[in-house]
Amino acid sequence: MTTSTVDRLVADYLARLEAASAALPSDRRHELVEEIGSHIAAARADGAAADEAAVRTLLERLGQPEVIAAAAWDDSPSDDALPGAVSDPPSTALELTAVLLLTVGSFLPVVGWLVGAVLLWVSSRWTTAEKLLGTLVVPLGPGGAIVLGGLISQSCSGDVVVSQESTSGVVETVVTQGACTGVALPDWLGVPLLVVSLVAPFVVAVVLYRRALARAAFEPRPEVWLGT
């Protein structure tokens, strides 16, 4: 791995951070980018981020640039705020409802998850890739996965024993073997699949909602006058 490739990863990350923090005052934006850049440079100088894999790990630990910029915005009072006015933060009620319906709401068979999927695609705060992830990670959500698992799981009926008396007075016992229907998965496969189908939608929902919050933080905020 060449040094230029590692440099490009760092430069792209810092460029994203600068773009995400465009709403901050210029001095705070430059300070934030320099602070993060210095931290990365120090890690590389110490040998903690000498190759591509190490650099990617470092950047993942730092977090998404949009999240860092949103946190910096919360810590930086706006110099442009007018006396007597406050900023009304953008609502993320639609996004919160969407992720709740895609997860908890999916236990309302089909309908809850479908409404959540519609809200997911209506929102402008997620990319197409993120919307596809939220829709396809577990179609019909954890509730649907449980229902589907119950439908395809194997069920067996027990043996049926019937006693009959023949015309000669001899009692005959007839045993009819039980039958199995459905699909049987071995425990080593079925249990992990069930766990993933239940947990994955909640993990994706948390990631999606955090990204929606970060993007909402940089949307124009209407001012609400409180009076003097």
C-alpha positions, -999 to 999 in steps of 0.1 A, spaced: 0 0 0 15 33 -11 17 64 11 -3 83 -15 -33 59 -10 -33 65 27 -29 102 22 -59 102 -1 -80 84 25 -72 111 51 -77 139 26 -111 126 16 -121 123 53 -110 158 61 -128 172 30 -160 155 41 -156 170 75 -150 205 61 -181 202 39 -202 188 67 -192 217 90 -199 245 64 -227 259 86 -202 266 115 -184 299 118 -153 299 96 -129 300 126 -146 272 144 -147 251 111 -110 256 105 -102 248 142 -123 216 140 -106 204 108 -71 212 121 -78 195 154 -90 163 137 -62 165 111 -36 169 139 -50 139 157 -47 117 126 -12 130 118 -1 122 154 -15 87 151 4 81 119 36 95 133 34 71 162 30 42 138 -6 35 149 -19 41 114 8 30 91 -12 12 64 -46 14 48 -64 -10 72 -51 9 102 -61 42 88 -96 30 80 -99 17 116 -87 51 129 -112 70 108 -141 46 118 -132 52 155 -133 90 149 -168 86 136 -187 100 106 -177 135 97 -213 145 97 -217 134 132 -186 152 144 -198 184 127 -232 181 142 -216 177 177 -195 208 170 -226 227 160 -243 219 192 -213 232 212 -210 264 191 -236 291 197 -245 309 165 -231 344 161 -259 351 137 -288 346 161 -309 377 165 -319 390 200 -353 378 210 -352 349 185 -343 312 189 -338 285 163 -364 258 162 -345 225 155 -358 205 125 -382 177 134 -372 141 127 -406 127 137 -410 112 102 -377 94 104 -383 82 139 -417 69 130 -402 51 100 -375 32 119 -400 23 147 -424 8 122 -397 -10 104 -387 -27 137 -413 -27 165 -442 -20 141 -433 -51 120 -450 -72 147 -482 -58 134 -483 -83 104 -473 -67 71 -491 -34 76 -468 -19 102 -436 -27 82 -451 -15 49 -461 19 63 -425 22 77 -410 13 43 -432 40 27 -420 66 52 -384 55 47 -386 62 10 -405 95 15 -378 110 37 -352 131 19 -327 126 47 -315 92 36 -296 82 4 -310 56 -20 -284 31 -7 -295 37 29 -332 33 19 -324 0 1 -305 -12 32 -335 -4 55 -359 -21 31 -339 -52 22 -319 -61 53 -348 -82 66 -379 -79 44 -410 -75 65 -388 -68 96 -382 -90 127 -419 -96 131 -422 -109 96 -391 -131 100 -408 -148 130 -440 -154 111 -422 -167 81 -401 -190 103 -432 -204 118 -447 -211 84 -417 -229 70 -406 -248 101 -410 -285 102 -439 -300 122 -445 -337 128 -475 -356 139 -471 -386 163 -478 -422 155 -514 -433 156 -523 -466 172 -556 -482 164 -569 -515 178 -594 -534 158 -613 -567 164 -615 -591 135 -644 -614 127 -625 -643 143 -624 -624 176 -587 -616 174 -577 -580 183 -554 -565 158 -533 -534 165 -526 -511 136 -498 -485 139 -498 -456 115 -465 -436 115 -467 -399 119 -458 -376 90 -436 -345 89 -443 -314 69 -423 -282 63 -386 -275 62 -362 -285 90 -330 -265 95 -302 -278 117 -298 -259 150 -263 -246 140 -279 -228 110 -315 -221 122 -306 -204 155 -280 -179 140 -304 -170 112 -332 -163 137 -309 -142 158 -297 -122 128 -332 -117 115 -342 -102 149 -312 -81 156 -301 -68 122 -332 -46 116 -327 -28 150 -290 -22 143 -298 -8 108 -326 14 123 -302 29 149 -276 37 122 -303 52 99 -318 74 126 -284 87 137 -276 97 101 -310 115 98 -303 134 130 -268 145 118 -282 157 85 -311 175 101 -287 194 123 -274 213 92 -308 221 76 -320 257 78 -337 264 111 -368 287 112 -365 313 139 -392 316 166 -395 350 182 -399 350 219 -405 387 223 -386 413 243 
